[in-house]
Amino acid sequence: MHVLSRIAGSFTLLLLIFLSGSPASAQHIPGGRHKNDSVPVFRHTPPNDTMIESRLVTLALEGPRYEASGHQMNVTKSNLSKAKRSWLNLLSISANYNDQTFAKQTAATGAYVYPKYFFGLTIPIGLFFSMGPDIRGARENVEISRNNREQLARTIRTEVLGKYKQYKNFGDLILLQNTIVIDQQAALTQIEKKFRDGTTSIDSYNLANKSYSDERVKMLNLQLSQDLIRLDIEQMIGVSLDAVTR
């Protein structure tokens, strides 16, 4: 009996060891990942103000206003090339062919007429005095066009960034004003209840109602101003502002 009890105890110990080390205690899912392992979650990170402002400037500089300045600069470059080649229009070349040199010669005279061919090139003297200033003037126009284009880029950048800051400022003001409207609405609700109960006067009710209406008007004006600024920005960038900020 003593031997059998030892065997039974050893068998129980082995069974406990086996159950404690069983793979069922650590469940696996396909792919070698444990059930309690953390699964990565990818979330969309909204762009910060620096990224938004950079996108706004880039889109604004792709608009027709800035593109037109590029075409204007190309025109001035073409005028410069035209001025450099203008001297060709003032040159004239003449040629003369004397057919008498191929006529039959008589034995009596034996005379020849020279020259057989004649070429001429005419160069106006005024060309040397007018060509240089014309080229310099055309070159200055190119520089003026380039400077105007650079100044326009700075102006567009300032305008779009300034309007975006105004847009954000109106958003902050709307949040603050919304809090005031909610407070005024709650106060009006209390006054209405007291007025129905007969514990307050009509003047108090009218005053609370006017205060709430005034704050609502301020809210509507702020929203209108923000919407107008938003339209100005979208006109400059050519796309919806939500496509840039989201």
Salt bridges, closest charged atoms under 4 A:
ASP49 OD2 - LYS168 NZ 3.02
GLU53 OE2 - LYS165 NZ 3.46
GLU67 OE2 - HIS71 NE2 3.62
GLU143 OE2 - ARG146 NH1 2.92
GLU150 OE2 - ARG154 NE 3.20
GLU159 OE1 - ARG65 NH1 3.07
ASP197 OD2 - LYS193 NZ 3.35
ASP214 OD2 - LYS210 NZ 2.97
GLU215 OE2 - LYS218 NZ 3.68
ASP232 OD2 - LYS163 NZ 3.54
GLU234 OE2 - ARG230 NE 3.25
ASP242 OD2 - ARG230 NH2 2.78
